[in-house]
């Protein structure tokens, strides 16, 4: 359980940094400020942002599912279900990213 807490704290920092950077990039792109540079940066950072977002979401759900259990006992079997759903979502994001590239 300590590993999930550590992963949650690290992924939360990266999630908020990437989310803030992504919002700044979108605003700059929409206003035409260095649009080509920020468009390329958004295309590069979309998969890492999706990965960190799903990792942060998975660890949050895993901590909430395991909230009533002892620290020494095993993890809930529902955590495997949540992990599987997160991996399927990440695979879908990667598939859509490479199968349908942006034409802008």
C-alpha positions as CSV (number, residue, x, y, z in Angstrom):
1,X,0.0,0.0,0.0
2,X,2.9,2.3,0.6
3,X,4.0,1.9,-3.0
4,X,0.6,3.0,-4.2
5,X,0.7,6.1,-1.9
6,X,4.2,6.9,-3.2
7,X,3.1,6.5,-6.8
8,X,0.0,8.6,-6.1
9,X,2.1,11.5,-4.7
10,X,4.6,11.4,-7.6
11,X,1.9,11.1,-10.3
12,X,-0.1,14.0,-8.7
13,X,2.9,16.3,-9.0
14,X,3.4,15.3,-12.7
15,X,-0.3,15.5,-13.4
16,X,-0.7,19.0,-12.2
17,X,2.5,20.2,-13.9
18,X,1.5,18.7,-17.3
19,X,-2.1,19.8,-16.9
20,X,-1.0,23.4,-16.3
21,X,1.5,23.3,-19.1
22,X,-1.1,21.8,-21.5
23,X,-3.6,24.6,-20.6
24,X,-1.0,27.2,-21.2
25,X,-0.1,25.6,-24.6
26,X,-3.7,25.4,-25.7
27,X,-4.3,29.1,-24.8
28,X,-1.2,30.2,-26.6
29,X,-2.1,28.1,-29.6
30,X,-5.7,29.4,-29.8
31,X,-4.4,33.0,-29.6
32,X,-1.8,32.5,-32.3
33,X,1.2,33.0,-30.1
34,X,3.9,30.7,-31.4
35,X,1.2,28.5,-32.7
36,X,3.4,26.1,-34.7
37,X,5.8,25.5,-31.7
38,X,3.0,24.9,-29.2
39,X,1.0,22.7,-31.6
40,X,4.1,20.5,-32.0
41,X,4.6,20.4,-28.3
42,X,1.0,19.4,-27.7
43,X,1.3,16.6,-30.1
44,X,4.5,15.4,-28.3
45,X,3.0,15.7,-24.8
46,X,-0.4,14.2,-25.4
47,X,0.6,10.5,-24.7
48,X,2.7,11.3,-21.6
49,X,-0.2,13.5,-20.3
50,X,-2.7,10.7,-20.9
51,X,-0.3,8.2,-19.1
52,X,0.2,10.4,-16.1
53,X,-3.6,11.2,-15.9
54,X,-4.5,7.6,-15.9
55,X,-1.8,6.7,-13.4
56,X,-3.1,9.5,-11.1
57,X,-6.6,8.3,-11.6
58,X,-5.7,4.7,-10.9
59,X,-3.8,5.4,-7.8
60,X,-6.6,7.6,-6.5
61,X,-9.2,4.9,-7.1
62,X,-6.9,2.2,-5.6
63,X,-6.5,4.2,-2.4
64,X,-10.2,4.8,-2.2
65,X,-11.0,1.1,-2.8
66,X,-8.4,0.0,-0.2
67,X,-9.4,2.6,2.4
68,X,-11.1,0.1,4.8
69,X,-8.4,-2.5,4.8
70,X,-5.4,-2.9,7.1
71,X,-2.0,-1.8,5.9
72,X,-0.6,-5.4,6.3
73,X,-3.5,-7.2,4.5
74,X,-3.5,-7.8,0.8
75,X,-4.9,-5.4,-1.8
76,X,-8.5,-5.5,-2.9
77,X,-9.2,-7.6,-6.0
78,X,-11.1,-4.7,-7.5
79,X,-7.8,-2.9,-7.9
80,X,-7.0,-5.3,-10.7
81,X,-10.2,-4.4,-12.5
82,X,-9.5,-0.7,-12.2
83,X,-5.9,-1.3,-13.5
84,X,-7.3,-3.3,-16.5
85,X,-9.7,-0.5,-17.3
86,X,-6.9,2.1,-17.1
87,X,-4.7,0.0,-19.4
88,X,-7.5,-0.4,-21.9
89,X,-8.1,3.4,-21.9
90,X,-4.4,4.1,-22.4
91,X,-4.3,1.7,-25.2
92,X,-7.2,3.4,-26.8
93,X,-5.6,6.8,-26.5
94,X,-2.4,5.5,-28.1
95,X,-4.4,3.8,-30.9
96,X,-6.4,6.9,-31.7
97,X,-3.2,9.1,-31.5
98,X,-1.4,7.0,-34.1
99,X,-4.3,5.7,-36.2
100,X,-5.9,9.2,-36.8
101,X,-3.1,11.8,-36.7
102,X,-4.1,15.4,-36.7
103,X,-4.2,17.1,-40.1
104,X,-3.6,20.7,-38.8
